[in-house]
Amino acid sequence: MVWIKRMFKLNRLTDYAVVIMSQMALTPGAIRNAAELARETAVPQPTVAKILGILTKSELVSAHRGAAGGYSLASAPDEIPVSDIIEALEGPIALTACVEGTPDICGTQALCPLRGHWNRVNLAIKDALEKVSLSELAIVHGPPDLAIRGPGEELQRPL
C-alpha cells in the first residue's frame, strides 16, 4: 500500500483572497476595480469579482458605487488579521469536525478519546493566524519576478 502525504492547506479561493487583499494593502484607502486587481494579481477577473463580493459581505472590503466605483479595504491593513480573511472564505478555523463552534457533528464523538483535545490545537492555529496582519503579508520580498506588483503594473510570469 502506498501512503500519500497530504499537506494541510487552504482552498484556492482563500489563497486568491489573501493575494487580492495583499495587493489592495499596497495602496490602503485607494478604490480599486476587479479588472485592475485581476491584471495585477493574474487571478481571473470573474474570480476576483466573486471574492470581492464575499469579502464585502464579510465587511473586510467596502464597495463603492458609481463611475469611479470599486472596492477598498474596510480597515487599515495592520488591523486585518489573516484569520479574518480565512474565516470569510472558509468559515471557522478548525482541523476536525469535532471542534467547538463548527456546525459539523461527529458520529463517534461520544466514544472518541480525543474529544475536547482538538480544541487546543485549533486554538493555537487560530491564535497564530490572528497575530499575522495583512500588512505583514503585503510587504514585498524576494526578487522582482516574485513580488506583488504595484497598482497599474501587470504581473509578469517568469519564463
Stockholm file with secondary structure:
# STOCKHOLM 1.0

chainA/1-159         MVWIKRMFKLNRLTDYAVVIMSQMALTPGAIRNAAELARETAVPQPTVAKILGILTKSELVSAHRGAAGGYSLASAPDEIPVSDIIEALEGPIALTACVEGTPDICGTQALCPLRGHWNRVNLAIKDALEKVSLSELAIVHGPPDLAIRGPGEELQRPL
#=GR chainA/1-159 SS CCCCCCCCCCCHHHHHHHHHHHHHHTSTTCCBCHHHHHHHHCCCHHHHHHHHHHHHHTTSEEEECSTTCEEEESSCGGGCBHHHHHHHHHCSCCSSTTSTTCSCCCTTGGGCTTTTTHHHHHHHHHHHHHTSBHHHHTSCCSCGGGSCCCTTCCCCCCC
#=GC SS_cons         CCCCCCCCCCCHHHHHHHHHHHHHHTSTTCCBCHHHHHHHHCCCHHHHHHHHHHHHHTTSEEEECSTTCEEEESSCGGGCBHHHHHHHHHCSCCSSTTSTTCSCCCTTGGGCTTTTTHHHHHHHHHHHHHTSBHHHHTSCCSCGGGSCCCTTCCCCCCC
//
